[in-house]
Amino acid sequence: MLSLPGSGPFALSIRALQEEPQPVSNLVDLTGAAICRVRGWLRYGRSIKLLYISEWEARPRGGTPTPFYSFGDKPDAKRPARLPRAVIDKRSRVAKRRRAENLKLIHALASNAGTYQAAA
């Protein structure tokens, strides 16, 4: 059951949303409520046109974008398009190649560790 708008964590979240757009994670930290409870408040607030999605924060590695909620009755911001699979795969290959190069460097440094200790 939802808390009434004059009391507790729900009121804290509404005040925070009136000040600036907030993601779910900030509202969870602010109110101390469970994430499923906060998502329920947001879903209910959007259903009665009390809240809307004001912006989306794109993830740099192409993951699911984060919605930022605001207080008011405006249309939701358009969700950004997903990155093409080819771009995600290319980034993955580049990262994998970098990790392999770093591993070679670490092994080379580890094998020379005795030399550096003797010189010191």
C-alpha positions as CSV (number, residue, x, y, z in Angstrom):
1,M,0.0,0.0,0.0
2,L,1.3,3.5,-0.8
3,S,2.0,6.0,1.9
4,L,0.0,9.2,1.9
5,P,1.6,12.2,0.3
6,G,2.0,14.1,3.6
7,S,4.1,11.5,5.4
8,G,7.4,9.7,5.4
9,P,9.5,8.5,2.5
10,F,6.9,9.2,-0.2
11,A,6.9,12.9,0.8
12,L,10.7,13.0,0.8
13,S,10.8,11.6,-2.7
14,I,8.1,14.1,-4.0
15,R,10.1,17.0,-2.5
16,A,13.3,15.8,-4.2
17,L,11.5,15.4,-7.5
18,Q,10.1,18.9,-7.3
19,E,13.7,20.3,-6.9
20,E,15.4,18.4,-9.7
21,P,15.2,15.3,-11.9
22,Q,16.1,12.1,-9.9
23,P,16.9,8.5,-10.9
24,V,15.5,5.7,-8.9
25,S,18.8,5.0,-7.2
26,N,18.9,8.5,-5.7
27,L,15.4,8.2,-4.4
28,V,16.2,4.9,-2.8
29,D,19.2,6.4,-1.1
30,L,17.3,9.5,0.0
31,T,14.2,7.7,1.4
32,G,15.7,4.5,2.7
33,A,12.8,2.6,1.1
34,A,13.2,-0.6,-0.9
35,I,13.8,-0.2,-4.6
36,C,10.5,-2.0,-5.5
37,R,8.6,0.4,-3.2
38,V,10.2,3.4,-4.9
39,R,9.5,2.0,-8.4
40,G,5.9,1.4,-7.3
41,W,5.6,5.1,-6.2
42,L,7.0,6.2,-9.5
43,R,4.7,3.9,-11.5
44,Y,1.7,5.2,-9.6
45,G,2.8,8.8,-9.9
46,R,3.1,8.5,-13.7
47,S,-0.3,6.8,-13.9
48,I,-2.0,9.7,-12.3
49,K,0.1,12.3,-14.3
50,L,1.9,13.5,-11.2
51,L,5.4,12.5,-12.5
52,Y,7.1,12.1,-15.9
53,I,10.4,11.0,-17.3
54,S,12.2,14.2,-18.0
55,E,15.5,12.8,-19.4
56,W,17.4,9.6,-20.0
57,E,21.1,9.1,-19.1
58,A,22.8,6.9,-21.7
59,R,25.3,4.4,-20.4
60,P,28.7,4.8,-22.0
61,R,29.1,1.1,-22.7
62,G,25.6,0.7,-24.3
63,G,23.6,-0.6,-21.4
64,T,20.0,0.2,-20.6
65,P,19.7,4.0,-20.2
66,T,18.6,5.4,-16.8
67,P,15.4,7.4,-16.6
68,F,15.3,10.6,-14.5
69,Y,11.9,11.4,-13.1
70,S,10.5,14.9,-12.5
71,F,7.4,16.3,-10.8
72,G,4.8,17.6,-13.2
73,D,2.4,16.7,-16.0
74,K,4.5,16.8,-19.2
75,P,5.1,14.2,-21.8
76,D,7.9,11.7,-21.2
77,A,11.3,12.3,-22.8
78,K,12.0,10.0,-25.7
79,R,14.1,7.0,-24.8
80,P,17.4,6.9,-26.7
81,A,17.9,4.3,-29.4
82,R,20.0,1.3,-28.6
83,L,23.6,1.1,-29.9
84,P,23.9,-1.1,-33.0
85,R,25.2,-4.7,-32.2
86,A,28.2,-4.1,-34.5
87,V,29.3,-1.1,-32.3
88,I,28.9,-3.1,-29.1
89,D,30.8,-6.0,-30.5
90,K,33.6,-3.8,-31.8
91,R,34.0,-2.2,-28.3
92,S,34.1,-5.6,-26.8
93,R,36.8,-6.8,-29.1
94,V,38.9,-3.7,-28.4
95,A,38.5,-4.1,-24.7
96,K,39.5,-7.8,-24.9
97,R,42.6,-7.0,-26.9
98,R,43.6,-4.3,-24.4
99,R,43.2,-6.8,-21.5
100,A,45.4,-9.3,-23.3
101,E,48.1,-6.6,-23.9
102,N,47.9,-5.6,-20.2
103,L,48.3,-9.2,-19.1
104,K,51.4,-9.6,-21.3
105,L,52.9,-6.5,-19.7
106,I,52.1,-7.7,-16.2
107,H,53.8,-11.1,-16.9
108,A,56.8,-9.3,-18.4
109,L,57.1,-7.1,-15.3
110,A,56.6,-10.0,-12.9
111,S,59.4,-12.0,-14.7
112,N,61.8,-9.1,-14.3
113,A,60.9,-8.4,-10.6
114,G,64.1,-10.2,-9.4
115,T,66.3,-8.0,-11.6
116,Y,64.8,-4.8,-10.2
117,Q,65.2,-6.0,-6.6
118,A,68.9,-6.9,-7.1
119,A,69.7,-3.5,-8.6
120,A,68.1,-1.6,-5.7
